[in-house]
Every structure is written in C-alpha cells, then in structure tokens.
Amino acid sequence: MENQKYSIGIQDFAELIEGNYVYVDKTKYIYQMLQGKYYFLSRPRRFGKSLLVNTLYYLFEGRKDLFKGLWIEEKIEWKKHPIIKFDFTLLDYDELGLENSIKQTLFLTAKKYQIEIENTTIKSIFNELIIKLSKIEKVVILIDEYDKPIGDYLEKEELDIAVKNRDILKNFYSTLKGLDSHIRFFFLTGITKFAKVSIFSDLNNLDDLTLHPKYGALVGYTQTELEFYFFDKLKEIANNQNLSYADFLQQVKLWYNGYNFLGKEKVYNPFSILRFLSNERFSNFWFETGTPSLLINLLHKKRVFDVDNVTIGEDLIGSFSLENINQVTLLYQTGYLTIKEDLVGGYILNYPNLEVKKSMFIYLLNSFSNVSEAYSVVYYIEQALLKRDFELLKQQINVLFSSIPAEIFEQRLESYYHAIIFLTFQLLGYKMQAEVRTSEGRIDAVLEFDNAVFLFEFKVNKTPEIALKQIKEKKYFQKYLQPNKEIYLIGVNCFEKEIKDILVKKHQ
C-alpha cells in the first residue's frame, strides 16, 4: 500500500478508521472477550491499551459502520449500550483530588444520558448511575490506566498520596459487588498490577488476561501482523538500506520485537515500530517516551546495573506492593523486562530487544555517572578502542567519573567503577561481559570486537602492574585465543574518582 498513514499517538478508534490510518485488526480477540464479562489487562506504556478500550467503546456504541471490513463486522449483534468510561490519564486528580475528579466524570456521564443523581459520595453515585443506566440497557464499564493516580505518587515523599488514592479506588470499585445483573461488560487496564487484596478484593471475578495464552497478542503486533499490514513499507526500507528482505527483518526483530506475554508469538511495541516505519531508520524511540524516575532511583540506590536474565516468582511478577516495591516487578510491569522462560512457579526475565536494552543502559549510565550527556562520551570511548588510543580511553571514562558526588563515591567506590564500566561497554553495542568466570578466577570485564578482545582488571588504590600481573598469572586470556584476533591485557588503577593509570600489554 502506498502512502500508508501511521497512527502514532492516535488513541481514538473512530479517528483512526475515518482518517484511513493503518489499523491492525484485533477484533477477533475482542470477539473472544465478548463471550465473557469481567476483564483486567496489564501492559507496559505505549502498547495500545487505550486504543483497545476506545475500540470497545465504539463497538458497544453500536457503530457497525466503523468496523466495516474487520473480522468482527458480521459476527455479532450490533446493539447500543450505555457506557461509563474512565480514562485516568485525562482526570485532573492532581488539582481536584481523586474523589472530586471521579465525581466529575460520573456527573458528566449522567448528564449525557439525562439521568438525575441524588447521592453524594463516589461509591453511592457510581451505584446509582449503574442501576439507572441499566434501565436503558445493561451497562458497559471501561476503565483505562486505572493505576495512574497511584503510580504518579510512588516516590517516598508522596507515598502517602498513593496509599490514600489506592484506598479511594478500593472503596470505589467495591460498588460493583452485587451489581452483576446490571452490567454487560467490565474492562479495566493499567501498567501496574497491584495486589488484588489491596484494590480488587471485591472484584475477585476479574478474568486476568495479562498472561493468558489466548490473549498474548491482544495488543502489540505479531511478526505475522507486521509483515501483512506493512509489507510494502518494509520492502521499501530494506531496499533503501541495501539489505535483503530476510536480513532486514532480522534487524527489525533484533531492535523491536521480543515481548512475551505467553502467547504463541512474541510481539512488537506498536509505538516503536510505527515510529521506525515513519522515520525509516533504526533508532531508540523507547527512550523518547520517558522512564519512571522511581525505577531508576531504585536501581541506583540498590546499585543494580545488570538486570538481564533474572528470576522472579509468580507471586512477584503478578502483583505490586506499595509497602515493599520490588525493582524486578517494576522492571517487568513497565516493559523493561519480559518473559524469557516459563518456570515452575516463576519466570526468567530478560530485555525484550535492543531498543529497550539501550534505553535502560542510557538511563542508568546517566544516573550512575551524573552526566546528562553520557551517551556522547560513549562514542568517544568507542573511537578510542577502535584506534587503540588508551590515553583517550582513560580521559573519557574519567569524564564519567568526575561528576559523581564525592561522598557517594567514597562510600561505594568499587561498585561505582564496575557499574559505569559495565554500562559504558554495553552501550558500545559489542559483546561485553562483567566478572567473567574462568578456571582460575574472574575477569572484571571482557569486551569483544570482531578482531580484538580487551581484558580489563580494575584495582582500587593499587598499581596497574598488580592488575596486569593477575591477568597474566591466572591466564585469563587463554579462553580467548583465536587466530587473527588481537588480545589486549589492560590493568587499571582507580584512585579518588578517576582512573589514575592504565597499563596495556598486547598478548603475543
């Protein structure tokens, strides 16, 4: 298809269809959902949750005209239902308070359907509105980003607001208990799945689609969908980049595919892939959408900088506690980690793709080094290694070290060296490993280029000769011996917020 229009940022289904934007048909999954009644879905940001909620809105409005040519068009009876819809991203709870902003939405809905409300509390108003609307037809309730009034206040100084809002929502949702005969459909989405005991104790009949195998591709694009709906554009970009279609698709997968919600296929984040198709170049679009400061602060505080291939139990991946925030749970629910392997009673998580991995390393490097433009320093470090200019290498790494507050550096000296070196080398895009095991011990860092291997041993307040001696005596280089591959042994002396000396020997 020529001149395809991409719905970047468009969350209104009617605008998308009427504007002739590409719509990846998800109505077969919606049809499956219509066979049930109460649903919950957790997905990371920018994954299409709001578009899904909006699609359901127009479906229950009976707008068959918008679904022309889609899978569901002739599969259902098109009937108009009264709808109560909440989009917590649009509520002004920061200014009005959560209760008042909820009341505002309820009264606007009542006005739309010409219903007089007599009650005054959000619970009683919600109850009254549902019962009165059900006299028209059974009610549909759609709630998007339910957790935003909690997630916005997870920093310690605002945690009391998060707890207060959680309790308000718990009381609000408890209204639904006993109203089953008045409700046709209930769907609630969010990024974070808070423990049901804390919010949804009275909604124990919710069917959680988050890791349901039949709904793994409910939002997001599968490889099959990507190639079907965007084939012409993909071919065009492949030709422009002088790549075969097969090789090009492998690059697209490496950069943007990889999310696993336990369906048959892994999926792409729609925002990233649409930005890629629009810009026609591989780039880090995830970085532009922002990252919760809470997450980075938590990782920084605990000095966690390598979160690939971590194991987590089913109980932790599925729920989030305000009282005890787990960084791995937060990494998973915000989309920085995804399921790599399904274990008995738990999962192994890793980065879904190169784009997300680079995003995390950039954020962490900026945080650990306190340098806002740390990524530009990484470029010069790469040039130093390519040119074997180890003096330039020392200078650029010291730029990263120099901005770290002295009191922090003194308390956590060695861990900071390791964190910054690990994150910097990972961002280079080459094969990098930290604390690599050998038969004789552990190498601090190994960086592999196509034609060279760099073995680093870091010492704090010791000479680089001592570091180099350890590499030689323990024969760390032995496992990397290959024809036509240079091996550099690098001893590093770290002292008072800087690399003081570097000693390099090329293994003969």
ZIMODA-V26775 format. One record per residue. RES is the residue in one letter. OMEGA is omega in degrees with one decimal (* if undefined). Layout:
RES:OMEGA
RES:OMEGA
This chain:
M:180.0
E:176.1
N:176.7
Q:177.3
K:-175.6
Y:-172.5
S:-180.0
I:177.9
G:-179.8
I:-177.7
Q:178.6
D:-175.5
F:-179.4
A:178.8
E:-179.1
L:-178.2
I:-177.5
E:177.7
G:178.6
N:172.4
Y:177.1
V:175.1
Y:176.0
V:-169.8
D:177.7
K:-171.6
T:174.8
K:176.7
Y:179.0
I:177.7
Y:176.8
Q:-178.9
M:-177.1
L:178.2
Q:177.1
G:-170.4
K:-174.4
Y:-175.0
Y:172.1
F:177.5
L:173.0
S:175.0
R:176.7
P:179.0
R:175.8
R:-176.6
F:176.8
G:180.0
K:-176.5
S:176.3
L:177.8
L:178.3
V:-178.9
N:175.8
T:176.8
L:179.2
Y:-178.1
Y:176.6
L:179.9
F:169.7
E:179.1
G:-175.5
R:-179.2
K:-178.2
D:-179.4
L:-174.8
F:-179.5
K:178.5
G:178.2
L:-172.5
W:-171.3
I:-168.6
E:-175.8
E:-174.7
K:-175.4
I:171.9
E:-176.0
W:-176.8
K:180.0
K:178.9
H:169.6
P:-173.6
I:169.2
I:-174.8
K:175.3
F:169.3
D:-173.4
F:174.4
T:-178.3
L:-177.9
L:-177.9
D:-176.5
Y:179.1
D:-179.1
E:-174.0
L:-169.3
G:-173.8
L:-178.0
E:-178.8
N:179.4
S:175.0
I:177.7
K:-178.6
Q:179.1
T:-179.7
L:-179.8
F:177.0
L:177.6
T:178.7
A:179.3
K:179.9
K:-177.2
Y:176.4
Q:-180.0
I:176.6
E:179.5
I:-177.8
E:-175.7
N:-173.3
T:179.9
T:-176.7
I:179.5
K:-178.6
S:177.2
I:179.3
F:179.9
N:-179.5
E:-178.6
L:-179.7
I:-177.6
I:-178.4
K:177.9
L:-176.9
S:175.5
K:174.1
I:178.9
E:179.4
K:-168.0
V:172.7
V:-179.8
I:-178.6
L:-177.1
I:-177.0
D:178.7
E:-176.9
Y:-171.4
D:-176.0
K:178.2
P:175.2
I:-176.5
G:179.8
D:-174.0
Y:-176.6
L:175.0
E:-171.4
K:-175.9
E:-179.7
E:-173.8
L:179.1
D:176.6
I:178.5
A:179.8
V:179.0
K:-179.5
N:176.5
R:-178.9
D:176.9
I:-179.2
L:177.9
K:178.8
N:-179.1
F:-177.2
Y:-179.7
S:176.7
T:-171.6
L:179.3
K:179.3
G:-179.1
L:-174.1
D:-176.2
S:-179.0
H:-171.1
I:174.7
R:-172.3
F:177.8
F:-179.5
F:-176.8
L:179.8
T:175.4
G:175.5
I:-175.0
T:175.5
K:177.5
F:-179.1
A:-176.0
K:-178.4
V:-175.1
S:-177.6
I:-170.9
F:-177.6
S:178.7
D:177.4
L:-176.6
N:177.7
N:178.4
L:173.8
D:-176.0
D:-177.8
L:-170.8
T:179.4
L:178.6
H:-176.3
P:179.6
K:-175.2
Y:179.7
G:179.9
A:177.9
L:169.7
V:-171.1
G:-178.2
Y:171.8
T:176.8
Q:179.5
T:179.3
E:179.7
L:-176.3
E:179.4
F:-173.9
Y:-173.4
F:-173.8
F:-176.8
D:-179.2
K:177.9
L:178.1
K:-179.7
E:-179.1
I:178.1
A:178.8
N:-179.9
N:-179.6
Q:178.4
N:178.0
L:171.7
S:-178.1
Y:-179.1
A:179.6
D:179.3
F:179.5
L:177.3
Q:177.3
Q:178.4
V:178.1
K:-178.8
L:-175.6
W:-166.1
Y:-179.0
N:169.2
G:179.8
Y:-177.1
N:174.6
F:176.2
L:169.2
G:-179.5
K:-178.3
E:170.6
K:-174.8
V:175.5
Y:167.8
N:-175.4
P:-177.8
F:-177.5
S:-175.1
I:177.6
L:175.4
R:178.7
F:-179.4
L:179.5
S:-177.7
N:177.2
E:175.5
R:177.1
F:-179.6
S:-176.9
N:-178.5
F:178.0
W:-178.4
F:-175.6
E:-173.6
T:175.1
G:-179.7
T:179.4
P:178.6
S:178.5
L:-177.4
L:-179.3
I:179.0
N:-179.9
L:178.9
L:179.3
H:-177.9
K:-178.2
K:179.5
R:177.0
V:-179.9
F:177.3
D:-174.0
V:178.8
D:176.8
N:176.1
V:-179.2
T:179.7
I:179.8
G:179.6
E:-177.2
D:-178.2
L:-179.0
I:-173.2
G:-178.2
S:-174.3
F:-178.3
S:177.0
L:-175.5
E:-178.2
N:-174.9
I:179.3
N:-173.9
Q:179.7
V:175.6
T:-179.6
L:177.7
L:179.9
Y:-173.2
Q:176.4
T:172.1
G:179.1
Y:173.3
L:176.1
T:-175.4
I:175.9
K:-176.8
E:179.3
D:180.0
L:173.1
V:178.7
G:-179.7
G:-176.6
Y:166.2
I:-177.1
L:171.3
N:177.3
Y:-179.0
P:-175.0
N:-176.8
L:-179.1
E:-178.2
V:179.3
K:178.7
K:179.0
S:-178.2
M:-179.5
F:178.4
I:179.3
Y:-177.3
L:178.9
L:176.2
N:-178.2
S:-177.7
F:-175.9
S:-176.9
N:177.7
V:-174.9
S:-179.4
E:-175.4
A:-176.3
Y:178.2
S:176.7
V:179.4
V:178.6
Y:-179.2
Y:176.3
I:177.2
E:178.9
Q:179.0
A:179.9
L:178.9
L:-179.6
K:-177.0
R:179.4
D:-172.1
F:174.0
E:175.7
L:177.1
L:179.8
K:-178.4
Q:-175.3
Q:176.5
I:178.5
N:174.5
V:179.3
L:-178.9
F:-168.5
S:-175.7
S:-179.8
I:178.0
P:-173.6
A:-176.0
E:177.1
I:-177.5
F:-178.4
E:-178.6
Q:-170.8
R:-169.2
L:-171.4
E:-179.4
S:178.8
Y:175.2
Y:-177.2
H:-178.5
A:-175.9
I:178.3
I:-179.9
F:-176.8
L:179.7
T:-177.8
F:177.4
Q:-179.2
L:177.5
L:177.8
G:177.1
Y:179.6
K:-177.4
M:176.4
Q:177.1
A:179.6
E:-177.2
V:-179.7
R:168.6
T:179.7
S:-176.2
E:-178.2
G:-178.2
R:174.0
I:-178.4
D:-179.0
A:176.8
V:178.4
L:-176.2
E:167.4
F:178.0
D:-174.2
N:-176.9
A:174.8
V:178.6
F:179.5
L:-176.3
F:170.1
E:-176.8
F:174.6
K:178.1
V:179.8
N:174.4
K:-176.0
T:176.6
P:177.1
E:178.9
I:178.3
A:-179.0
L:179.0
K:179.2
Q:179.2
I:-177.1
K:-175.9
E:-178.8
K:175.4
K:179.3
Y:-174.8
F:-167.7
Q:-176.8
K:-178.0
Y:-179.1
L:178.6
Q:176.3
P:175.7
N:176.8
K:-179.4
E:177.8
I:179.4
Y:177.1
L:-171.7
I:175.3
G:-174.0
V:175.2
N:179.0
C:-176.6
F:175.8
E:173.6
K:176.3
E:169.4
I:-174.9
K:-177.3
D:172.7
I:175.5
L:-175.4
V:175.3
K:176.2
K:-178.2
H:-179.4
Q:*
